[in-house]
Amino acid sequence: MKLLLDENIGLKVYYELEKLGFDVKSVYVAARGASDEEVIRLAKDENRIIVTMDKDFGYLALSYSPPGLILLRLRDAKPRNRLRAILRVVEEYDIKLYGYITVVSEKAIRRHPIRLL
């Protein structure tokens, strides 16, 4: 599984995932300042699942169909909690994250198929 971290996920989480051996790319490092549409295009070009806290991506995913989307909706969005949420969803769903919008909170994980409108 390949992940693309939006800028709002932060570098601490990026470096931790990299240390853990994930195939991860950070928009902050690779394409800082990219528009949401450019982030989706990068994800599609490299078959990466977008990880973000920006709920606008949920709507954009329905129009642009990225390979997958993990949307973090955390009350406490400190880096350690972002990392914990990402690891939880990846361990639980692994490859099944492709083709879905996966919304992760501290208490629940919800999934919806990405469909073209």
N, C-alpha and C positions, 0 to 999 in steps of 0.2 A: 504494500500500500504506500502511496506517495501523497504527502501532505503539502499544502501551500498555506502558510500562515499569513493572514492579513496583518497589516501594520499594527492594529490595535491588540494583537496577541502579545507582542513584545519580544525583545531579544533574549531575555532570561529563559523564557519558555522554549524559544527556538534552540538555544544552546543546550538546554537540558535534553530535549528530544533528540538532538544530534548526538549527544553523548550516549544516549540509550540505544543508538544504532538505527533510528528511524530515517527513512528517505524523506527529508524535510527541506523545504525551501521557504525563505522569508521574503515577503514583499518589501519589508523594510530594508533588507539587504540588496535584493535583486532588482527592485523596480520602485523605489521609494517615490511616493507622490502619484503613483498610478491611479487612474480612475477605476471605479468598480468594474466597468465594462472591460478595461484592460486587464484587471486581475482575473476576471472570468476567462478571457481569451488565453491568458498565460496558463491557467488551470486546464483548459481544454487542449492547448497545444502539447502540454506535458502530462496529460491524464492524471492530474493531481486533485485531491479533495481539498476544497477551500475550508479553512478553519477561521472563524471570525466571531466578533461580538456585535457586528453591525447588522441589525435586523433587516435593513434594506436589501441585503443579499437574499433573504428569503423570497422576496418579490422578484428580484432579478433572476434568481435561479429558475423560476417558472417560465420566464421569457427566453433566457439564454441557455438553459440546460447545461450547466457545468457537470463534470463527471460525478460530483457529489459535494455536499455542503454540511459542515458541522457548525451549528450556530450555538454559541455559548450564551446562556441567559442566567448569569450568576449574580446573586445578591452581593457576594463578596468576591470581587474580581481580582484579588491579589494574584500575582504570578503563580504562587504555589497552588492556588485553587484552580486557576486556568489549566495548569499542567495536570493536576489530579483529574479534572473533568475530561480532558483529552485522553488521558491514559485509560480512564474508566470506559469511555465509549469505544475506544479502539480495541481494548481487550474483550469487550462484550460482543462487538459486531464485526470487527476485523474487516474482511473484504466486502462484507455486505453493506458497507457504507457507500459504495459506488451506486449511483442512481437514486440516491435518497437525500432529502433534507432531514438532517438529524438535529433535533433541538435538545440541548443538554442543560439541565439545571442541577442544583444540589440534590434534589429529591427524585427527579425523573428523567427519563430519556424517551423522547417521542420521535417517530419517524414518519415521513410522508414521501411517497415516490415523486420524483421530478418528472413532470410531464410537460411536453410542449403545448402551449396554448394555441 
